[in-house]
Every structure is written in structure tokens, then in C-alpha cells.
Amino acid sequence: MQAGNRSRAQVGIDTQGSVAGRDDLNYRLVALGRKADQQVDHVEDDRLLINPSLRWQINEDADLTVIALTQRDKSGSTLQFLPQETTIGLPESQRLPTDTFLGHPDFDKYDTETDSITLKYNQKINDTWKYSTNFRHLKGEGEYNSQYAISKQGIIDALVAQGQTNAFATALINAQFPGNNVPMLSEAIHRKLSSTVWDHQFTTNFTTGAAEHELILGVDLSRNKLEESRWNNQTELLTAIQTNDTATLATLQVDPFNPNPSLPSNVNLTKRPTNTLKQEGIYIQDSIRINQWDLNAGLRWTHYSSKFDNGTRTSDSKVSGRLGALYNFDNGVSPYVSVATAFEPTTGSDSNNNPFKAQENIQYEAGIKFQPDSSLSLHTAIYHTTEENRLERDPDNPLLGSRIQLEEVTIKGFEAELRKDWDRFSLLANYTHAKTEVTKDSTGKFLNNELAGRPKDMASVFGKYRINEALEVGLGSRYIGSSDNGLGTLRTPSVTLYDALASYDIADWQLSLNVRNLADKEFISSCSGDSACYYGERRTVLVNARYEF
């Protein structure tokens, strides 16, 4: 059971055992129900989940597991697209409250339904080979209705993109949206997803000289079908601005400090071309142990075809792979190096219904793992990643969630993690440094800039102390560094947050208290472009009670 602030109430169960006393047939049932509110007014965080599974030990060489999932989520616009001029552009004491909700409660929603069935079968063929297969079929549906503010600069950029001069657009918008008033956009999206994935693997263990091998040969198939319908009032808003239709404009703007939006009318969803993405893959992986060396090599061939029911088609094939080597010294030090490439087909299309290209990347990594015993571990790594065709918001359609693909992005970073256990005290510390840069961009809007909302530095430290066999307490801190808005024109400042926990065991009960953002710090987590900013999570208190039968 779980309770918390923002009217959070949750109950769950995880039970397992044999069916009718049979040793060869075992079940497990995970279920959860939750009613809760979010930090933002009028936004819920409700969930109903049922996840049963059944495992049949057919004989000593074969077993079959069947897993079902039904999940229903009811929520809304947890991220309010708050104008920069009413958040980061003002002193902290004058900013919009963190619970600000700008939409109409009868319109806003983000409701999803997910149902899936998974089959897992394992078969020992002989003393050398074994076979396994995993099959999953999933159906999902989501309805997303949202109203969000657009900064005046966002509208000005849209008009300039249509050929107006910046001076004319600025004067027009300031006159049509006086004072604190900002334009409001309404959008409705309905998506249906059908996904089938089937993977086959053959695994064998053998020895060649001093080398011990675990060889995996596999084939996988997948088919994803995405149906999407959309509606928005962007054309209505821009037409009202260009014709100076004051009556319509009055219904399409809001004062963020005193929001009273109009309920959208004439919501008429338009079906977009249905996208069917098929993928086939063949892969091989060999994990090799030679004395104190651990070597890993893998290759994968991927072919995909993306088809839209308007006749648009695209397909491609690619070979990707990885190589890695690690040496285990006797003192617990293990240096390693690796290189890996990836090829990931992407569903969807841009604002002109052009299908997205597959995303590709290559990563080089080197590091050191140190674990002299089970009470201490230290892991450090440096890496360099180059990504192609990364999805990013469309700068030529700044009012809605249209996306483009960036030709190239580089990410260079360093990571470190320390774990240490003493008799009663344990410590976990992490540090990450990541420098991101858009190195190729045909639009020119993001070139040489950092990725939006990606802090360059992040760090955390958390310590737990066991007072006695029943009682444990913990305290920690998180540092989130500053981040860029993606255009190089604005940085979100860094912030330091504190977390705490306490747990108490009594008989078969475990009671715990978890508090995130202990000091209830109000902060802006990120900003994107010249338009929107997003608040971070304020203090969250969760009380848990767990009973083990």
C-alpha cells in the first residue's frame, strides 16, 4: 500500500505459487490500482494494472511461460508549456506558480490503454545447444488533448517563417495580445498502435584451446502499425492574427496569471496516413573468456521497410556490430574498451508526411571497473558517441509538436559511480559529464548548439545508515547542472536538491517513508527554443506499507 501528498492512494499485490499443488505449474499475479493528482492542477495520475503469468515446466528440458498485461492510465498535460516571459524571464518571486494549469479541465486529457500477451519458450536440444523464443503481441491506444500557451516570440517566429518582417510581426502581436496575455493553442491526437515481435535464439557453449565461448545465433521479426488522427486550431489562430479578427482572438488567448480559457469547439480529427513498419534481423554474438580476458563480439544485419497507406514507402538495410575487451587483474581492477554501432528504424513522419529515416550511431567507450570485494565497487568511463537522424522539434513549425531529423549530433562524456558498504553505513555516489553538440543541421537553427534540456553535469550522493536490525534512515543530494534551450540563446540554471528515506521492519511488515526534494525547492527543469519552460518536481512524499505472507 502507498499513500502520499497530492491525494495519492495506491494498492498493489504480488503473489505467486503452484497451481493445484503441481510442481510443474506455477503462477504469478501482479496487480496495482492508483488514484492520485499531479503537481499541476486538474491533472490526474491514475493507473489500473493487471499482470498475470503462468509457467509450465513441460519436462526437465523444456518450459513455457505465458504473460498477460492489461494497463489503463488516466492523466493529462503534466508538462505545461509555460511561456518564458512568465517563468525564467521574471524574478523568482514574480513567476507563475508551479501548479499553473492553462488548459480547460473538460478538454485536457492523456488517457492510454495497453494490452499485451507474451510467450517465452526454452528448450534444451542436447548437451551443447539450447533454443529459446520470445513472442509478444501488443495493442495500445492513446488520446491526448491539450491546450498550451505559446510565447509571443513563438507566434512572431511563425509569422516571420511565413514571410512577415520581424518588426511588423512584433508590433502586431504586442497589440493583439496586450499585457500578460499570450496565445493559446488547442490540439487533439488519437493514436492506435499494434506491435508484434518474435525473436528466436540458439545458444551453445564450447571450448577452443584456452578460450571458453558462449555463442548466440538469432533471428528476430517485428511489425508495427501506427494509426494517428489529429486536430489543432493553428490555422484558426494564424488567420485571426493576420485578419485582425478581434472576436476570435479574444477566445484564443489567456492571461497565464489568471487563466480562464475557452473550451475548444468544432474538434474534428483528421486521419493521417497509417504507417506500417516491418523489420527483420539476423544476429550473432560470441562472449569469450581466455584466462583473465573477457572478449565480446557481435554482428547484426537489419532490414526494414516503412509503408504509408498514401503510397509513400522507404526501406533500408544495415550491418551493425560491437567489439569489447576487458582484462581482470587479480587486485580487482578491470580496464575495458568497446566500440558499438546501432541502426534503429523510426516510425512516423515529418510535417510534410515524409517518413523518418532510421537512426544510426557509433559509440567508443573506455573505462575501468574496480571491485576488490563485494563491499566496494568503482566504475569510471569515457565515451564518444556520434548520432545520425536524431529526432528534434521542427523550427519551421514552432507552434505544434512537428519533428525533423538532425543530420549529426556528437556526445562526449565521462561517468563515475562509487558504491561502498560498511558495517551499518552504505554510500552510493554518481557523477556524469556530457557535452552535446549538433554538428550537422540542414535548417541551421540548431547547428553548433547543445541539445535542449540536456544538463552538461549531473551528480548525486546518497547514504543509508542502519540504526538497528529494524530501522534504517537515509539522506542524499542531487545536483542538476545548467542546460541549453537548443538555440544557444538561453540557459536553465543549475539546482541542488535533497532526498530522504526511512524504513522500519516489524514482523512481516515493512514500513517506509520516501521524500524527494526535501526542501520543496521551486525550480525550472528545462526550457526549449524561445517559447516554453517546464517546472521540476516539487516535494514528493510517499509512505509505503508492505506485508509479506
C-alpha positions in Angstrom: 0.0 0.0 0.0 1.2 3.5 -0.7 -0.1 7.0 0.2 1.4 10.4 -0.4 0.9 14.1 -1.0 -1.3 15.2 -3.9 -4.0 12.8 -2.7 -2.0 9.8 -3.7 -3.5 6.4 -2.8 -2.2 3.1 -4.3 -2.6 -0.5 -3.5 -0.8 -3.4 -5.1 -0.2 -7.1 -4.8 2.5 -9.5 -6.0 1.6 -13.2 -5.3 3.0 -16.4 -6.7 2.8 -20.1 -6.1 2.0 -23.5 -7.5 -1.3 -24.3 -9.3 -3.3 -27.0 -7.5 -0.2 -28.2 -5.8 1.6 -29.1 -9.0 5.4 -28.7 -9.0 5.4 -28.3 -12.8 2.8 -25.4 -13.0 3.4 -22.1 -11.2 1.6 -18.8 -11.4 2.4 -15.2 -10.5 0.0 -12.2 -10.3 1.0 -8.6 -10.1 -1.8 -6.0 -9.8 -1.9 -2.3 -9.0 -4.5 0.4 -8.6 -3.8 4.1 -8.1 -5.7 7.3 -7.7 -3.5 10.4 -7.5 -3.2 14.0 -8.5 -0.2 15.6 -10.2 1.8 18.7 -9.2 -0.2 20.6 -11.9 -3.8 21.5 -11.0 -6.6 19.4 -12.7 -4.1 16.7 -13.8 -4.5 13.1 -12.5 -2.1 10.2 -12.3 -4.4 7.2 -12.1 -3.5 3.7 -13.1 -5.0 0.2 -13.2 -2.6 -2.7 -14.0 -3.2 -6.5 -14.0 -0.2 -8.6 -15.0 -0.7 -12.4 -14.5 1.8 -15.1 -15.7 1.9 -18.8 -15.8 5.0 -21.0 -16.1 4.8 -24.7 -17.2 7.8 -26.9 -16.7 6.9 -29.3 -19.6 9.8 -31.6 -18.7 13.4 -31.3 -17.5 14.5 -29.9 -20.8 11.6 -27.5 -21.7 9.5 -24.8 -20.2 6.8 -22.4 -21.4 5.8 -19.1 -19.8 2.7 -17.0 -20.7 2.5 -13.4 -19.5 -0.5 -11.1 -20.0 -0.7 -7.4 -19.3 -3.6 -5.0 -19.1 -2.9 -1.4 -18.2 -5.1 1.7 -18.1 -3.7 5.1 -17.4 -5.6 8.3 -16.9 -3.7 11.6 -16.8 -3.3 14.9 -18.5 -0.7 17.6 -19.5 1.8 17.1 -16.8 4.2 19.3 -18.7 2.6 22.8 -19.0 4.3 24.7 -21.9 4.7 27.9 -19.9 5.9 31.0 -21.7 9.5 32.0 -20.9 8.4 35.6 -20.3 6.3 34.4 -17.4 8.8 31.9 -15.9 12.6 32.2 -16.4 12.2 35.7 -17.7 10.9 37.0 -14.3 12.4 37.2 -10.8 11.6 34.0 -8.8 9.0 35.9 -6.7 7.1 37.0 -9.7 6.9 33.8 -11.7 3.9 31.7 -12.4 3.0 29.2 -9.6 4.4 25.7 -10.1 0.8 24.3 -10.1 -0.3 26.5 -13.0 -2.8 24.8 -15.4 -3.6 26.8 -18.5 -6.0 24.5 -20.3 -9.7 23.8 -19.9 -10.3 20.9 -17.4 -13.1 19.4 -19.6 -10.8 19.2 -22.6 -7.3 18.3 -21.3 -6.5 14.5 -21.0 -3.8 12.0 -21.7 -5.5 8.6 -21.4 -3.8 5.3 -22.6 -4.8 1.7 -22.8 -2.3 -1.1 -23.3 -2.9 -4.9 -23.7 -0.3 -7.5 -24.5 0.4 -11.2 -24.5 3.9 -12.6 -24.2 5.1 -16.2 -24.7 8.6 -17.5 -23.7 9.7 -21.0 -24.6 13.0 -22.6 -23.7 14.2 -26.0 -25.0 17.4 -27.9 -24.3 18.3 -29.6 -27.5 21.3 -31.5 -26.3 24.3 -31.1 -24.0 25.7 -28.4 -26.3 22.7 -26.4 -27.7 19.6 -24.8 -26.4 16.8 -22.9 -28.1 14.7 -20.1 -26.8 11.9 -18.0 -28.4 10.1 -14.9 -27.2 6.8 -13.7 -28.8 4.9 -10.6 -27.9 1.8 -9.0 -29.4 0.7 -5.6 -28.1 -2.1 -3.3 -28.8 -2.2 0.3 -27.4 -4.4 3.3 -27.8 -4.0 6.8 -26.5 -6.0 10.0 -26.5 -4.1 13.3 -25.9 -6.0 16.6 -25.7 -4.0 19.6 -24.7 -4.2 23.4 -24.6 -1.0 25.3 -24.1 0.3 28.8 -24.2 2.6 30.0 -27.0 5.0 32.7 -26.1 4.6 35.9 -28.2 8.0 35.2 -29.6 6.8 31.8 -30.8 4.0 33.5 -32.8 6.4 36.1 -34.1 8.7 33.4 -35.3 5.8 31.6 -37.1 4.8 34.9 -38.9 8.4 35.5 -39.9 8.5 32.0 -41.3 5.5 32.9 -43.4 7.3 36.0 -44.9 6.5 38.8 -42.5 9.2 41.1 -41.3 10.2 40.8 -37.6 9.4 44.5 -36.9 5.8 44.1 -38.3 5.2 40.8 -36.6 6.4 42.1 -33.2 4.2 45.2 -33.3 1.2 43.2 -34.4 1.4 40.6 -31.7 2.0 43.1 -28.9 -1.1 44.9 -30.0 -3.3 41.8 -30.3 -2.1 40.2 -27.1 -1.8 43.1 -24.6 -0.2 42.9 -21.1 0.4 39.4 -19.9 -1.9 37.8 -22.4 -0.4 35.0 -24.6 -1.8 33.0 -27.5 -3.4 29.6 -26.7 -3.3 26.6 -29.0 -5.5 23.6 -28.7 -4.6 20.1 -30.0 -6.2 16.7 -30.1 -4.3 13.5 -31.0 -5.7 9.9 -31.1 -3.2 7.1 -31.7 -3.5 3.3 -32.1 -0.5 1.0 -32.1 -0.4 -2.7 -33.0 3.0 -4.3 -32.4 4.2 -7.9 -32.9 7.7 -9.0 -32.1 9.1 -12.6 -32.4 12.7 -13.5 -31.5 14.5 -16.9 -31.9 17.8 -17.7 -30.3 20.2 -20.7 -30.4 22.9 -20.8 -27.7 25.8 -23.0 -27.3 28.8 -23.2 -25.0 32.1 -24.7 -26.2 35.9 -24.5 -25.8 38.6 -23.9 -28.3 42.1 -24.2 -26.7 42.2 -21.8 -23.8 39.1 -20.0 -24.9 35.6 -20.6 -23.4 32.8 -19.5 -25.7 29.1 -18.7 -25.3 27.8 -18.3 -28.9 24.4 -16.9 -29.6 22.7 -17.1 -33.1 19.4 -15.3 -33.5 16.7 -14.1 -35.8 14.0 -11.6 -35.0 10.9 -10.2 -36.8 8.7 -7.3 -35.9 5.7 -5.5 -37.3 4.4 -2.2 -36.0 1.3 -0.4 -37.3 0.6 3.2 -36.2 -2.7 4.9 -36.9 -3.0 8.5 -36.0 -5.6 11.2 -36.2 -5.0 14.9 -35.3 -6.7 18.2 -34.9 -5.5 21.6 -34.0 -6.5 25.2 -34.3 -3.2 26.6 -35.5 -4.7 27.8 -38.8 -7.6 29.4 -37.0 -5.2 31.3 -34.7 -2.9 32.5 -37.5 -5.8 33.5 -39.7 -7.3 35.5 -36.8 -3.9 37.2 -36.3 -3.4 38.0 -40.0 -7.0 39.4 -40.4 -7.0 41.1 -37.0 -10.2 39.2 -36.1 -10.6 40.6 -32.5 -13.6 38.4 -31.7 -11.8 35.2 -32.5 -8.6 36.4 -30.9 -10.4 37.0 -27.6 -11.2 33.3 -27.4 -7.7 32.2 -28.3 -5.6 34.0 -25.7 -5.2 33.7 -21.9 -3.6 35.6 -19.0 -1.3 33.0 -17.5 -1.6 34.6 -14.1 -5.4 34.4 -14.2 -6.2 31.7 -16.8 -9.8 31.3 -18.0 -9.5 29.5 -21.4 -12.4 28.8 -23.7 -13.4 25.2 -24.3 -12.4 24.2 -27.9 -15.3 23.7 -30.3 -15.5 22.1 -33.7 -12.9 19.5 -32.8 -12.8 17.4 -36.0 -9.9 14.8 -36.1 -8.2 14.3 -39.5 -6.7 10.9 -40.1 -3.0 10.9 -41.1 -1.5 8.2 -43.3 -1.2 5.0 -41.4 2.4 3.8 -41.0 3.4 0.1 -41.1 7.0 -0.6 -40.1 8.4 -4.1 -40.7 11.8 -5.2 -39.5 13.9 -8.4 -39.9 17.2 -9.0 -38.2 19.9 -11.7 -38.1 22.5 -11.6 -35.4 25.4 -13.4 -33.9 27.3 -12.9 -30.6 30.3 -14.6 -29.1 31.3 -14.0 -25.5 34.8 -15.4 -25.0 36.8 -16.0 -21.8 40.6 -16.5 -22.2 42.3 -16.7 -18.8 41.8 -13.2 -17.4 40.4 -11.7 -20.7 36.7 -11.2 -21.4 36.1 -10.6 -25.1 32.8 -9.8 -26.8 32.0 -9.6 -30.5 28.7 -9.3 -32.2 27.2 -8.6 -35.7 23.7 -7.8 -36.7 22.0 -7.4 -40.1 18.8 -5.3 -40.1 16.4 -4.7 -42.9 13.3 -2.6 -42.5 10.5 -1.3 -44.7 8.2 1.6 -43.8 5.0 2.0 -45.7 2.3 4.6 -45.5 -1.2 4.0 -46.9 -0.9 7.1 -49.1 1.7 5.2 -51.2 4.9 6.6 -49.6 7.5 3.9 -49.0 11.1 3.7 -47.7 13.4 0.8 -46.9 17.0 0.2 -46.0 19.4 -2.4 -44.7 22.4 -2.1 -42.5 25.0 -4.2 -40.7 25.8 -3.1 -37.1 28.1 -4.6 -34.5 30.1 -4.3 -31.4 33.6 -5.3 -30.1 34.7 -5.2 -26.5 37.6 -6.3 -24.4 38.1 -6.4 -20.6 41.1 -7.6 -18.6 40.6 -8.8 -15.0 43.6 -8.1 -12.8 43.9 -10.1 -9.6 43.6 -7.0 -7.4 40.0 -6.3 -8.7 41.0 -3.7 -11.4 39.3 -4.4 -14.8 40.1 -1.9 -17.6 38.0 -2.3 -20.8 37.4 -0.8 -24.2 34.5 -1.1 -26.6 33.1 0.1 -29.9 29.5 -0.3 -31.0 27.3 0.7 -33.8 23.5 0.8 -33.9 20.7 1.1 -36.5 17.2 1.8 -35.3 14.2 2.2 -37.7 11.9 5.0 -36.7 8.1 5.2 -37.1 6.3 8.4 -38.1 6.8 11.2 -40.5 7.6 15.0 -40.6 5.1 17.8 -41.2 5.2 17.1 -44.9 4.4 13.3 -44.4 7.9 12.3 -45.4 8.8 9.1 -43.5 11.6 9.4 -41.0 14.9 7.8 -41.7 16.4 5.1 -39.4 18.5 6.5 -36.6 22.2 5.4 -36.5 25.0 5.9 -34.0 28.5 4.8 -33.2 30.0 4.8 -29.7 33.5 4.4 -28.5 34.0 3.8 -24.8 36.9 3.1 -22.4 36.8 2.6 -18.7 38.0 1.0 -15.5 36.0 -1.2 -13.1 37.4 -1.8 -9.7 35.8 -4.3 -7.3 38.3 -5.8 -4.8 35.4 -7.3 -2.8 31.6 -7.3 -2.5 31.7 -4.2 -0.3 33.4 -1.8 -2.7 32.9 -1.0 -6.4 34.1 1.9 -8.6 33.3 2.3 -12.2 34.6 5.1 -14.5 34.2 5.5 -18.2 34.8 8.0 -21.0 32.8 7.8 -24.2 32.3 9.5 -27.6 29.0 9.0 -29.5 28.0 10.2 -33.0 24.3 10.0 -33.8 22.6 10.5 -37.2 19.0 11.3 -37.8 18.1 12.2 -34.2 14.6 13.5 -33.8 14.2 17.2 -32.9 11.3 19.7 -32.9 10.7 21.4 -36.2 11.9 25.0 -36.1 9.7 25.9 -39.1 6.6 24.7 -37.4 7.2 26.1 -33.9 3.6 26.1 -32.7 3.0 22.4 -32.7 4.9 19.2 -32.0 6.2 18.6 -35.5 9.6 17.0 -35.7 12.6 16.9 -38.0 15.8 14.8 -38.0 19.2 16.3 -37.3 21.9 15.1 -39.6 24.5 14.6 -36.9 24.9 15.0 -33.1 28.1 14.3 -31.1 28.1 13.5 -27.4 31.3 13.3 -25.4 31.2 12.3 -21.8 32.6 10.9 -18.6 30.9 8.8 -15.9 31.8 7.6 -12.5 30.0 5.6 -9.9 31.1 4.6 -6.4 29.4 2.1 -4.1 30.7 1.3 -0.6 29.3 -0.7 2.2 30.4 -0.6 5.8 29.0 -2.5 8.8 26.0 -0.2 9.1 26.5 2.5 6.6 26.3 2.4 2.8 27.2 5.1 0.2 26.3 5.5 -3.5 27.7 8.4 -5.5 27.4 9.2 -9.2 28.8 11.9 -11.5 28.1 12.4 -15.2 29.6 15.0 -17.6 28.2 15.0 -21.1 29.0 17.6 -23.8 26.4 17.6 -26.6 26.7 19.4 -29.9 24.7 19.5 -33.1 27.4 19.1 -35.7 25.3 18.9 -38.9 21.9 20.6 -39.3 20.4 21.5 -42.7 18.0 24.0 -41.0 20.9 25.9 -39.5 18.8 26.6 -36.4 20.5 24.1 -34.1 24.0 23.9 -35.6 26.8 24.1 -33.1 24.3 24.3 -30.2 23.8 21.9 -27.3 20.8 19.5 -27.3 17.8 21.2 -25.5 17.3 20.2 -21.9 20.4 18.1 -21.5 22.4 19.1 -18.4 26.2 19.1 -19.0 26.9 18.0 -15.5 24.9 15.8 -13.1 25.9 14.4 -9.7 24.3 12.6 -6.8 25.3 11.1 -3.4 23.1 9.1 -1.1 24.0 7.5 2.2 22.0 5.0 4.3 22.6 4.1 8.0 21.1 1.1 9.7 20.4 2.1 13.3 19.4 -1.4 14.3 18.0 -4.6 12.7 14.6 -2.9 12.2 15.3 0.8 11.5 17.2 2.4 8.6 17.5 6.1 7.6 19.0 7.7 4.5 19.8 11.2 3.2 21.1 12.3 -0.2 21.6 15.1 -2.6 21.2 15.6 -6.4 22.9 18.2 -8.5 21.4 19.0 -11.9 23.6 21.3 -14.0 22.5 24.1 -16.3 21.1 23.2 -19.7 20.6 25.0 -23.0 17.3 25.7 -24.9 18.8 24.2 -28.0 19.2 27.5 -29.8 22.1 28.9 -27.7 20.0 31.8 -26.6 19.0 30.7 -23.0 20.4 28.5 -20.3 18.3 27.0 -17.5 20.2 27.4 -14.2 21.6 24.6 -12.1 19.9 23.3 -9.0 20.7 21.2 -5.9 18.0 19.0 -4.4 17.9 16.8 -1.3 16.1 13.5 -0.7 15.5 11.4 2.4 14.1 8.0 3.4 13.4 5.9 6.5 12.3 2.3 6.7 11.2 0.1 9.6 10.7 -3.6 9.7 8.3 -5.2 12.2 7.3 -8.8 12.0 6.1 -9.4 8.4 5.6 -5.7 7.7 8.0 -3.2 6.1 7.1 0.5 6.5 9.0 3.2 4.6 8.9 6.9 4.1 10.5 8.5 0.9 10.8 12.2 0.4 12.1 13.7 -2.8 13.1 17.4 -3.0 13.1 17.6 0.8 13.4 21.4 0.9 10.5 21.8 -1.6 12.7 23.8 -4.0 10.9 25.5 -6.8 13.0 25.3 -10.0 12.8 25.2 -13.7 13.9 21.9 -15.1 14.4 22.9 -18.7 13.4 25.3 -21.5 13.0 24.5 -25.2 13.5 27.0 -28.0 12.3 30.6 -27.5 8.9 29.5 -26.3 8.3 27.1 -23.4 9.8 26.3 -20.0 8.9 23.4 -17.6 8.9 23.3 -13.8 10.7 20.5 -12.0 9.2 18.2 -9.4 8.5 19.8 -6.0 8.5 17.9 -2.7 7.0 14.5 -3.1 6.2 12.4 0.0 5.4 8.7 -0.3 4.5 6.4 2.6 4.7 2.7 1.9 3.4 -0.3 3.8 4.4 -3.8 2.5 3.2 -7.1 4.0 4.8 -10.4 3.1 2.7 -13.5 3.7 
